[in-house]
Amino acid sequence: MILLVLFWAAALFILYTYVGYPVLIGLLARLSFSEGDCTKYQESAALPELAACKAA
Protein backbone atom coordinates (compact mmCIF):
# COMPACT_ATOMS: atom_id res chain seq x y z
CA MET A 1 0.00 0.00 0.00
CA ILE A 2 2.82 2.42 0.84
CA LEU A 3 4.53 1.74 -2.48
CA LEU A 4 1.29 2.48 -4.31
CA VAL A 5 0.92 5.82 -2.51
CA LEU A 6 4.56 6.70 -3.22
CA PHE A 7 4.13 5.79 -6.90
CA TRP A 8 1.07 8.00 -7.35
CA ALA A 9 2.64 10.85 -5.39
CA ALA A 10 5.69 10.73 -7.64
CA ALA A 11 3.52 10.48 -10.77
CA LEU A 12 1.46 13.51 -9.72
CA PHE A 13 4.61 15.46 -8.91
CA ILE A 14 6.03 14.75 -12.37
CA LEU A 15 2.71 15.69 -13.98
CA TYR A 16 2.64 18.94 -12.01
CA THR A 17 6.22 19.69 -13.07
CA TYR A 18 5.56 19.34 -16.79
CA VAL A 19 1.94 20.49 -17.00
CA GLY A 20 0.70 22.14 -13.83
CA TYR A 21 3.54 24.57 -13.20
CA PRO A 22 3.62 26.06 -16.74
CA VAL A 23 -0.16 26.45 -16.66
CA LEU A 24 0.02 28.12 -13.24
CA ILE A 25 2.73 30.55 -14.39
CA GLY A 26 0.75 31.36 -17.54
CA LEU A 27 -2.37 32.11 -15.52
CA LEU A 28 -0.46 34.29 -13.07
CA ALA A 29 1.14 36.21 -15.92
CA ARG A 30 -2.23 36.88 -17.52
CA LEU A 31 -3.76 37.99 -14.24
CA SER A 32 -0.93 40.25 -13.11
CA PHE A 33 -0.16 42.17 -16.32
CA SER A 34 -2.32 43.94 -18.82
CA GLU A 35 -1.22 44.66 -22.39
CA GLY A 36 -0.43 48.29 -21.62
CA ASP A 37 2.07 47.46 -18.88
CA CYS A 38 4.89 46.35 -21.19
CA THR A 39 4.83 49.26 -23.64
CA LYS A 40 6.66 51.64 -21.31
CA TYR A 41 9.60 49.23 -21.12
CA GLN A 42 9.78 48.65 -24.88
CA GLU A 43 10.10 52.37 -25.57
CA SER A 44 12.78 52.97 -22.97
CA ALA A 45 16.32 53.63 -24.21
CA ALA A 46 17.80 52.66 -20.86
CA LEU A 47 17.46 48.93 -21.53
CA PRO A 48 20.47 47.11 -23.00
CA GLU A 49 20.26 45.80 -26.53
CA LEU A 50 22.00 42.57 -25.59
CA ALA A 51 22.03 40.55 -22.40
CA ALA A 52 24.27 37.58 -21.70
CA CYS A 53 24.15 34.97 -18.96
CA LYS A 54 27.09 32.74 -18.14
CA ALA A 55 26.67 29.64 -16.02
CA ALA A 56 29.55 29.26 -13.63
Backbone as XML, in Angstrom:
<?xml version="1.0"?>
<chain id="A" units="angstrom">
  <residue number="1" name="MET">
    <atom name="N" x="0.831" y="-1.209" z="0.000"/>
    <atom name="CA" x="0.000" y="0.000" z="0.000"/>
    <atom name="C" x="0.865" y="1.258" z="0.000"/>
  </residue>
  <residue number="2" name="ILE">
    <atom name="N" x="1.945" y="1.247" z="0.779"/>
    <atom name="CA" x="2.817" y="2.419" z="0.842"/>
    <atom name="C" x="3.492" y="2.668" z="-0.499"/>
  </residue>
  <residue number="3" name="LEU">
    <atom name="N" x="3.900" y="1.586" z="-1.169"/>
    <atom name="CA" x="4.532" y="1.740" z="-2.481"/>
    <atom name="C" x="3.558" y="2.322" z="-3.506"/>
  </residue>
  <residue number="4" name="LEU">
    <atom name="N" x="2.305" y="1.944" z="-3.397"/>
    <atom name="CA" x="1.294" y="2.479" z="-4.306"/>
    <atom name="C" x="1.098" y="3.981" z="-4.088"/>
  </residue>
  <residue number="5" name="VAL">
    <atom name="N" x="1.059" y="4.397" z="-2.838"/>
    <atom name="CA" x="0.924" y="5.819" z="-2.512"/>
    <atom name="C" x="2.152" y="6.589" z="-2.982"/>
  </residue>
  <residue number="6" name="LEU">
    <atom name="N" x="3.331" y="6.036" z="-2.768"/>
    <atom name="CA" x="4.559" y="6.699" z="-3.224"/>
    <atom name="C" x="4.603" y="6.806" z="-4.741"/>
  </residue>
  <residue number="7" name="PHE">
    <atom name="N" x="4.163" y="5.757" z="-5.435"/>
    <atom name="CA" x="4.131" y="5.792" z="-6.896"/>
    <atom name="C" x="3.230" y="6.904" z="-7.401"/>
  </residue>
  <residue number="8" name="TRP">
    <atom name="N" x="2.010" y="6.990" z="-6.879"/>
    <atom name="CA" x="1.072" y="8.003" z="-7.353"/>
    <atom name="C" x="1.491" y="9.413" z="-6.940"/>
  </residue>
  <residue number="9" name="ALA">
    <atom name="N" x="2.123" y="9.540" z="-5.795"/>
    <atom name="CA" x="2.636" y="10.852" z="-5.390"/>
    <atom name="C" x="3.731" y="11.303" z="-6.337"/>
  </residue>
  <residue number="10" name="ALA">
    <atom name="N" x="4.622" y="10.399" z="-6.703"/>
    <atom name="CA" x="5.691" y="10.731" z="-7.644"/>
    <atom name="C" x="5.124" y="11.031" z="-9.026"/>
  </residue>
  <residue number="11" name="ALA">
    <atom name="N" x="4.143" y="10.249" z="-9.460"/>
    <atom name="CA" x="3.523" y="10.479" z="-10.766"/>
    <atom name="C" x="2.828" y="11.843" z="-10.816"/>
  </residue>
  <residue number="12" name="LEU">
    <atom name="N" x="2.127" y="12.204" z="-9.755"/>
    <atom name="CA" x="1.463" y="13.508" z="-9.718"/>
    <atom name="C" x="2.472" y="14.647" z="-9.656"/>
  </residue>
  <residue number="13" name="PHE">
    <atom name="N" x="3.572" y="14.441" z="-8.960"/>
    <atom name="CA" x="4.613" y="15.459" z="-8.906"/>
    <atom name="C" x="5.226" y="15.688" z="-10.285"/>
  </residue>
  <residue number="14" name="ILE">
    <atom name="N" x="5.486" y="14.623" z="-11.014"/>
    <atom name="CA" x="6.030" y="14.747" z="-12.371"/>
    <atom name="C" x="5.019" y="15.425" z="-13.284"/>
  </residue>
  <residue number="15" name="LEU">
    <atom name="N" x="3.762" y="15.057" z="-13.175"/>
    <atom name="CA" x="2.713" y="15.689" z="-13.982"/>
    <atom name="C" x="2.611" y="17.174" z="-13.663"/>
  </residue>
  <residue number="16" name="TYR">
    <atom name="N" x="2.680" y="17.531" z="-12.392"/>
    <atom name="CA" x="2.643" y="18.939" z="-12.008"/>
    <atom name="C" x="3.847" y="19.690" z="-12.580"/>
  </residue>
  <residue number="17" name="THR">
    <atom name="N" x="5.011" y="19.047" z="-12.579"/>
    <atom name="CA" x="6.221" y="19.690" z="-13.069"/>
    <atom name="C" x="6.108" y="20.036" z="-14.547"/>
  </residue>
  <residue number="18" name="TYR">
    <atom name="N" x="5.610" y="19.131" z="-15.343"/>
    <atom name="CA" x="5.564" y="19.335" z="-16.787"/>
    <atom name="C" x="4.293" y="20.002" z="-17.288"/>
  </residue>
  <residue number="19" name="VAL">
    <atom name="N" x="3.209" y="19.925" z="-16.542"/>
    <atom name="CA" x="1.938" y="20.488" z="-17.005"/>
    <atom name="C" x="1.412" y="21.559" z="-16.055"/>
  </residue>
  <residue number="20" name="GLY">
    <atom name="N" x="1.334" y="21.252" z="-14.789"/>
    <atom name="CA" x="0.696" y="22.143" z="-13.828"/>
    <atom name="C" x="1.443" y="23.442" z="-13.606"/>
  </residue>
  <residue number="21" name="TYR">
    <atom name="N" x="2.766" y="23.357" z="-13.457"/>
    <atom name="CA" x="3.541" y="24.571" z="-13.200"/>
    <atom name="C" x="3.515" y="25.545" z="-14.371"/>
  </residue>
  <residue number="22" name="PRO">
    <atom name="N" x="3.725" y="25.098" z="-15.629"/>
    <atom name="CA" x="3.617" y="26.060" z="-16.739"/>
    <atom name="C" x="2.231" y="26.686" z="-16.862"/>
  </residue>
  <residue number="23" name="VAL">
    <atom name="N" x="1.200" y="25.905" z="-16.604"/>
    <atom name="CA" x="-0.156" y="26.450" z="-16.658"/>
    <atom name="C" x="-0.353" y="27.481" z="-15.552"/>
  </residue>
  <residue number="24" name="LEU">
    <atom name="N" x="0.137" y="27.188" z="-14.359"/>
    <atom name="CA" x="0.020" y="28.120" z="-13.240"/>
    <atom name="C" x="0.758" y="29.424" z="-13.529"/>
  </residue>
  <residue number="25" name="ILE">
    <atom name="N" x="1.962" y="29.353" z="-14.057"/>
    <atom name="CA" x="2.731" y="30.555" z="-14.388"/>
    <atom name="C" x="2.035" y="31.358" z="-15.489"/>
  </residue>
  <residue number="26" name="GLY">
    <atom name="N" x="1.494" y="30.674" z="-16.480"/>
    <atom name="CA" x="0.753" y="31.363" z="-17.544"/>
    <atom name="C" x="-0.465" y="32.099" z="-17.015"/>
  </residue>
  <residue number="27" name="LEU">
    <atom name="N" x="-1.198" y="31.457" z="-16.114"/>
    <atom name="CA" x="-2.366" y="32.112" z="-15.524"/>
    <atom name="C" x="-1.969" y="33.307" z="-14.670"/>
  </residue>
  <residue number="28" name="LEU">
    <atom name="N" x="-0.919" y="33.161" z="-13.894"/>
    <atom name="CA" x="-0.464" y="34.285" z="-13.069"/>
    <atom name="C" x="0.022" y="35.445" z="-13.934"/>
  </residue>
  <residue number="29" name="ALA">
    <atom name="N" x="0.674" y="35.143" z="-15.033"/>
    <atom name="CA" x="1.137" y="36.205" z="-15.925"/>
    <atom name="C" x="-0.039" y="36.941" z="-16.554"/>
  </residue>
  <residue number="30" name="ARG">
    <atom name="N" x="-1.063" y="36.220" z="-16.922"/>
    <atom name="CA" x="-2.233" y="36.881" z="-17.518"/>
    <atom name="C" x="-2.995" y="37.718" z="-16.503"/>
  </residue>
  <residue number="31" name="LEU">
    <atom name="N" x="-3.020" y="37.260" z="-15.261"/>
    <atom name="CA" x="-3.762" y="37.988" z="-14.238"/>
    <atom name="C" x="-3.006" y="39.208" z="-13.717"/>
  </residue>
  <residue number="32" name="SER">
    <atom name="N" x="-1.680" y="39.173" z="-13.736"/>
    <atom name="CA" x="-0.929" y="40.252" z="-13.111"/>
    <atom name="C" x="-0.558" y="41.381" z="-14.069"/>
  </residue>
  <residue number="33" name="PHE">
    <atom name="N" x="-0.549" y="41.135" z="-15.362"/>
    <atom name="CA" x="-0.159" y="42.172" z="-16.321"/>
    <atom name="C" x="-1.267" y="42.390" z="-17.339"/>
  </residue>
  <residue number="34" name="SER">
    <atom name="N" x="-1.444" y="43.647" z="-17.695"/>
    <atom name="CA" x="-2.316" y="43.943" z="-18.823"/>
    <atom name="C" x="-1.433" y="44.283" z="-20.008"/>
  </residue>
  <residue number="35" name="GLU">
    <atom name="N" x="-2.022" y="44.415" z="-21.192"/>
    <atom name="CA" x="-1.223" y="44.655" z="-22.391"/>
    <atom name="C" x="-0.508" y="46.002" z="-22.349"/>
  </residue>
  <residue number="36" name="GLY">
    <atom name="N" x="-1.037" y="46.976" z="-21.664"/>
    <atom name="CA" x="-0.435" y="48.290" z="-21.616"/>
    <atom name="C" x="0.769" y="48.392" z="-20.706"/>
  </residue>
  <residue number="37" name="ASP">
    <atom name="N" x="0.984" y="47.397" z="-19.843"/>
    <atom name="CA" x="2.074" y="47.465" z="-18.883"/>
    <atom name="C" x="3.451" y="47.350" z="-19.524"/>
  </residue>
  <residue number="38" name="CYS">
    <atom name="N" x="3.574" y="46.612" z="-20.607"/>
    <atom name="CA" x="4.891" y="46.345" z="-21.195"/>
    <atom name="C" x="5.340" y="47.423" z="-22.176"/>
  </residue>
  <residue number="39" name="THR">
    <atom name="N" x="4.451" y="48.285" z="-22.624"/>
    <atom name="CA" x="4.833" y="49.261" z="-23.639"/>
    <atom name="C" x="5.817" y="50.291" z="-23.109"/>
  </residue>
  <residue number="40" name="LYS">
    <atom name="N" x="5.741" y="50.645" z="-21.846"/>
    <atom name="CA" x="6.662" y="51.641" z="-21.310"/>
    <atom name="C" x="8.091" y="51.110" z="-21.273"/>
  </residue>
  <residue number="41" name="TYR">
    <atom name="N" x="8.267" y="49.807" z="-21.143"/>
    <atom name="CA" x="9.596" y="49.229" z="-21.124"/>
    <atom name="C" x="10.158" y="49.064" z="-22.534"/>
  </residue>
  <residue number="42" name="GLN">
    <atom name="N" x="9.322" y="48.830" z="-23.505"/>
    <atom name="CA" x="9.779" y="48.650" z="-24.879"/>
    <atom name="C" x="10.255" y="49.971" z="-25.478"/>
  </residue>
  <residue number="43" name="GLU">
    <atom name="N" x="9.724" y="51.077" z="-25.027"/>
    <atom name="CA" x="10.099" y="52.373" z="-25.570"/>
    <atom name="C" x="11.297" y="52.988" z="-24.848"/>
  </residue>
  <residue number="44" name="SER">
    <atom name="N" x="11.705" y="52.409" z="-23.763"/>
    <atom name="CA" x="12.785" y="52.973" z="-22.968"/>
    <atom name="C" x="14.134" y="52.724" z="-23.623"/>
  </residue>
  <residue number="45" name="ALA">
    <atom name="N" x="14.979" y="53.746" z="-23.658"/>
    <atom name="CA" x="16.318" y="53.627" z="-24.214"/>
    <atom name="C" x="17.318" y="53.143" z="-23.173"/>
  </residue>
  <residue number="46" name="ALA">
    <atom name="N" x="16.908" y="53.036" z="-21.919"/>
    <atom name="CA" x="17.802" y="52.656" z="-20.861"/>
    <atom name="C" x="18.070" y="51.143" z="-20.834"/>
  </residue>
  <residue number="47" name="LEU">
    <atom name="N" x="17.273" y="50.383" z="-21.536"/>
    <atom name="CA" x="17.462" y="48.928" z="-21.532"/>
    <atom name="C" x="18.604" y="48.548" z="-22.467"/>
  </residue>
  <residue number="48" name="PRO">
    <atom name="N" x="19.379" y="47.546" z="-22.115"/>
    <atom name="CA" x="20.468" y="47.114" z="-22.996"/>
    <atom name="C" x="19.919" y="46.403" z="-24.231"/>
  </residue>
  <residue number="49" name="GLU">
    <atom name="N" x="20.685" y="46.477" z="-25.307"/>
    <atom name="CA" x="20.256" y="45.804" z="-26.529"/>
    <atom name="C" x="20.613" y="44.325" z="-26.502"/>
  </residue>
  <residue number="50" name="LEU">
    <atom name="N" x="21.560" y="43.947" z="-25.664"/>
    <atom name="CA" x="22.005" y="42.567" z="-25.588"/>
    <atom name="C" x="22.251" y="42.196" z="-24.137"/>
  </residue>
  <residue number="51" name="ALA">
    <atom name="N" x="21.775" y="41.045" z="-23.760"/>
    <atom name="CA" x="22.026" y="40.546" z="-22.398"/>
    <atom name="C" x="22.649" y="39.158" z="-22.520"/>
  </residue>
  <residue number="52" name="ALA">
    <atom name="N" x="23.600" y="38.872" z="-21.665"/>
    <atom name="CA" x="24.266" y="37.576" z="-21.701"/>
    <atom name="C" x="24.284" y="36.979" z="-20.308"/>
  </residue>
  <residue number="53" name="CYS">
    <atom name="N" x="24.083" y="35.682" z="-20.222"/>
    <atom name="CA" x="24.152" y="34.966" z="-18.958"/>
    <atom name="C" x="25.196" y="33.873" z="-19.107"/>
  </residue>
  <residue number="54" name="LYS">
    <atom name="N" x="26.045" y="33.756" z="-18.117"/>
    <atom name="CA" x="27.085" y="32.736" z="-18.140"/>
    <atom name="C" x="26.917" y="31.864" z="-16.901"/>
  </residue>
  <residue number="55" name="ALA">
    <atom name="N" x="26.781" y="30.577" z="-17.135"/>
    <atom name="CA" x="26.672" y="29.639" z="-16.024"/>
    <atom name="C" x="28.071" y="29.348" z="-15.493"/>
  </residue>
  <residue number="56" name="ALA">
    <atom name="N" x="28.222" y="29.491" z="-14.213"/>
    <atom name="CA" x="29.552" y="29.259" z="-13.629"/>
    <atom name="C" x="29.675" y="27.841" z="-13.123"/>
  </residue>
</chain>
